[in-house]
Amino acid sequence: MTWCSIDGTLRPLSAAAVSISDRGWSLADGCFETIRVHAGRALWLDAHLARLRQGLATLAIPAPPTLATLSAELRRLCDRLELRDGLARVQISRGVQAQRGLAWHAPTPTSVITAAAAAPWPSAPAVRLALVAQSTRRNEWSPLSRCKCMASYPDQLLALDEARRAGADDALIRNTAGELACTCVGNLWLVLDGVLVTPPVAAGAVPGVVRQHILAHAAAWGLAAQVARLTLEQLARASEVFSTNVGYGVAQLQLITAERSPAPVSMRVLQALRATADADPTSD
Ligand SMILES: Cc1ncc(COP(=O)(O)O)c(C=O)c1O
């Protein structure tokens, strides 16, 4: 049986429910964290907790009591699921409020924790095709761009959809000034003259937990890393482009353009084959 934790109580997933009057559902009014479970324990939990508390403070959502016991809570859930390597998701919304409208009346925050098995980080970075998104921009003026809040993700989905339609796996997203900000679900890094460079949070980057770890430890690994604003010109001359998050660790990005998708003919043939198989699996 699969389990989750709602407001501090373990429940079978099949019996778990959140109200349709919850503002997480109706207004994307909340924050979340995706946390790597490594050898049965939550990796870098303090950094996740700090970012979550910061995000909740930005949205003026009071931290629920479950945050004080999150470490034990996650451990209980992982033990119940017998999870060694995986990803946990902690989701906090402002809570249930039946009245219509944006204003809130001190609802009690809802907290949900789910977790599932996921492969450990690979020994070599996965290679992903990526394009520079044209469909949307990241709003570096919004305080929400500095949090992992539910409301920012539909924009990331637009960029991902654009990438997928061009045969790519990921997108580089620019901010309103045209500077590079991030990828769909990760921090962006360029290797420029041997130095790892990642955009500042002020340019619309999420303060990623992996990003923070790299910036703190790169020197000890014999690497130079810095935070600086990044342009398309720098992207064109970068010797490597990669992205980081706790889910995949490091993914190497190979740039394509929407006009020159990597293999338009083979992609067309594959799409036609898939459509044929879907339409009538028995015919040849
Ligand atoms: C837009 C964005 N940037 C960066 C990250 C990386 O954050 P972390 O390293 O904490 O996984 C994520 C993770 O989901 C993200 O969605």
Ligand as a Chemical Component Dictionary entry (heavy atoms), coordinates in Angstrom:
data_LIG
# 
_chem_comp.id                   LIG 
_chem_comp.type                 NON-POLYMER 
_chem_comp.pdbx_formal_charge   0 
_chem_comp.three_letter_code    LIG 
# 
loop_
_chem_comp_atom.comp_id 
_chem_comp_atom.atom_id 
_chem_comp_atom.alt_atom_id 
_chem_comp_atom.type_symbol 
_chem_comp_atom.charge 
_chem_comp_atom.model_Cartn_x 
_chem_comp_atom.model_Cartn_y 
_chem_comp_atom.model_Cartn_z 
_chem_comp_atom.pdbx_ordinal 
LIG C1 C1 C 0 12.652 26.693 -11.656 1  
LIG C2 C2 C 0 13.566 25.883 -10.795 2  
LIG N1 N1 N 0 14.837 26.302 -10.625 3  
LIG C3 C3 C 0 15.698 25.593 -9.869  4  
LIG C4 C4 C 0 15.325 24.402 -9.263  5  
LIG C5 C5 C 0 16.356 23.602 -8.515  6  
LIG O1 O1 O 0 16.134 23.536 -7.153  7  
LIG P1 P1 P 0 16.743 22.357 -6.280  8  
LIG O2 O2 O 0 18.226 22.331 -6.541  9  
LIG O3 O3 O 0 16.427 22.771 -4.897  10 
LIG O4 O4 O 0 16.074 21.090 -6.700  11 
LIG C6 C6 C 0 14.031 23.943 -9.414  12 
LIG C7 C7 C 0 13.598 22.706 -8.772  13 
LIG O5 O5 O 0 12.483 22.263 -8.891  14 
LIG C8 C8 C 0 13.122 24.694 -10.206 15 
LIG O6 O6 O 0 11.861 24.284 -10.403 16 
# 
loop_
_chem_comp_bond.comp_id 
_chem_comp_bond.atom_id_1 
_chem_comp_bond.atom_id_2 
_chem_comp_bond.value_order 
_chem_comp_bond.pdbx_ordinal 
LIG C1 C2 SING 1  
LIG C2 N1 SING 2  
LIG C2 C8 DOUB 3  
LIG N1 C3 DOUB 4  
LIG C3 C4 SING 5  
LIG C4 C5 SING 6  
LIG C4 C6 DOUB 7  
LIG C5 O1 SING 8  
LIG O1 P1 SING 9  
LIG P1 O2 DOUB 10 
LIG P1 O3 SING 11 
LIG P1 O4 SING 12 
LIG C6 C7 SING 13 
LIG C6 C8 SING 14 
LIG C7 O5 DOUB 15 
LIG C8 O6 SING 16 
# 
